[in-house]
Amino acid sequence: MPVAKKDAAKADPAAGPRSFGGRDFPGDTSRDLPKMDNAVKSARRVFDVLEFFEEHQRAASAIEVAAALKFPQSSTSALMRTMTAFGYLHYDTGRRTYIPTPRISMLGHWLSPALFTKGRLVNLMNELSDKTGETIMLAVRNGLSAQYVHIIQARLPMRLYVKAGTLRPLARSASGYALLSAYPDKEVRRLVRLINANETRPDRQVDIKALMLELKKVRTKGHAFSLGLVTPGAGAVAMNLPPIAESNEPLVLCVAGLNDALVTQETEFADLMRKAIEFHLAD
């Protein structure tokens, strides 16, 4: 889920605006850094990986990143898997490539909101937080899971607490249902086969017929709804966001809370979400 860059190398025109092969590129200060122990070295490599993506601005495999940064392949793969588990990278299981998630942008949006298109995603979430009082979450697909990359915690006395980076089953959660509803049925079936192949418990195997019926309801209503699927006594209303410049990946907006509130306010929350999305994300 980073010591100074090693070995000087000449710029490679095919590698993009800056080569990560050595120390001699503009702005590099690695030669001025003190000697680092392994823990600090690993921390530095996290930033080197993120800087690689900032420069190249495209998805890349762990092998490619390791080669560009002159890192050991095995430790680079382990590092990027960890960054994925914490919600900072998205892993494409089909292409076997990684790309940063919107959570990276979210980390610094408070420092310079204009860099995040005037903070419109955050403004959208803040408005829903003010109007519902519930937990507001932004989710992306991460491999075979849905992952919350930004969260505004609920303000109610009785509330649901969810930590950023939390994973939810792609085929067994409101956020997962919303994400899957945007895919063609053929792709949904392919993902379910992968999910079931990785599930060792027979009782946790996904029933594809039941899932397809659920996705049909999501597409009809325009939002997903679940109660107690992951967290007993809690659920969520989830809605796909339109494609926006802030993210290369599809985004899902969720309002999550305790069952008692969601049962009676599903329609109200969905209407608030729809209106807020239209207001904040209209081009």
Secondary structure, 3 states (H helix, E strand, C coil): CCCCCCCCCCCCHHHCCCCCCCCCCCCCCHHHCCCCCHHHHHHHHHHHHHHHHHHHCCCECHHHHHHHHCCCHHHHHHHHHHHHHCCCEEEECCCCEEEECHHHHHHHCCCCHHHHHHHHHHHHHHHHHHHHCCEEEEEEEECCEEEEEEEECCCCCCCCCCCCCCEEECCCCHHHHHHHHCCCHHHHHHHHHHHHHCCCCHHHCCCHHHHHHHHHHHHHHCCEEEECCCCCCEEEEEEECCCCCCCCCCCEEEEEEEHHHHHHHHHHHHHHHHHHHHHHHCC
